[in-house]
Amino acid sequence: MTCKRVAVYIDFDNVVISRYDDVHGSGRWRKDDARHHSPHESDAEPARRLIEAEVDLGAIIDYASSFGTVALTRAYADWSVPANAAYKRQLVDRAVDLVQLFPTAGTKNGADIRLSIDAINDLLQYADLTHVVVVAGDSDYIALAQRCKQLGRFVVGIGVTGSTSRALVAACDDFSSYGDLPGVSDDPAPAESATESAEPVANSESAATTKKPKKAAAGRSKPSQAASKGKQGQATALLRRALQIGAEKSDDGWQYAASLKSQMQRLDSTFKEKPLGFTSFRAFLESRTDVVETKIESGQQQVRLR
């Protein structure tokens, strides 16, 4: 069985601008001059709008992983722009390779040309890449999609509703709207919670250190219990996310347990059921009957969300 390996290319400016205009109205990004604002500004209206239109990179990369192992992820943008720099935590947490593109004329940075050249070079250099995911909506990427297909690769497109070229959709083997990806909320993110998630990593770490003494004072057994409960909750959330992704490719929602576990490990390579106290993945699933239902068909376990 051939291992499916995925390369993800993100025209970051394209996605962020398109999402902003999709949430707040066509042309609003330019009117607000949003690129020069940061979500951390407390007194600027564009800052609130940036938070509400925040792009969930995790949802994009998780969806890409449903096609196979994500071998590389690159994002192209001018990272000196405050609106883009605000995504530092998401980008670092997902190990995204950043390509810096300063604007050459006005706000144009030539991302489409650089991204296309890099993608073709990668396909020629890495023959084991089977899938190409292009996260953009411009018609500029039609030629790239066509060329990738000529080279025998499966092309997946992800774009934002209202700013995606129909011709690009037709050029891809599979195309999804960002808003339809599993894990992406249809409602804009609340300003307060989104700001907290966008805070620098250092702030989260310092917050964690200030909370530790309180837990220690409550008793030594509680931290371990809380940690165990936290890990179980994370595993359940991971299970739900993997099932949502897999359900996109199933008519009735049923998935083989073995495929589900592989998807969970692609989303989080640290996942193992034994440290959670289960002797098998089947036992792990059977402990979560409030989330999933299972059945045996042709000797194989199948799972779907309740």
Sequence and secondary structure as in RCSB ss.txt:
>XXXX:A:sequence
MTCKRVAVYIDFDNVVISRYDDVHGSGRWRKDDARHHSPHESDAEPARRLIEAEVDLGAIIDYASSFGTVALTRA
YADWSVPANAAYKRQLVDRAVDLVQLFPTAGTKNGADIRLSIDAINDLLQYADLTHVVVVAGDSDYIALAQRCKQ
LGRFVVGIGVTGSTSRALVAACDDFSSYGDLPGVSDDPAPAESATESAEPVANSESAATTKKPKKAAAGRSKPSQ
AASKGKQGQATALLRRALQIGAEKSDDGWQYAASLKSQMQRLDSTFKEKPLGFTSFRAFLESRTDVVETKIESGQ
QQVRLR
>XXXX:A:secstr
    EEEEEEEHHHHHHHHHHHHH TTHHHHHTGGG  TT SS HHHHHHHHT   HHHHHHHHHTTSEEEEEEE
EE TTSHHHHTTHHHHHHTT EEEE   SBTTB  HHHHHHHHHHHHHHH TT  EEEEE   GGGHHHHHHHHH
TT EEEEEE TTS  HHHHHHSSEEEEGGGSTT  SS   HHHHHHHTS HHHHHHHHHHHHHHHHHH SHHHHH
HHHHHHHHHHHHHHHHHHHHHHTT SSS EEHHHHHHHHHHH TT  SGGGT SSHHHHHHTTTTTEEEEEETTE
EEEEE 
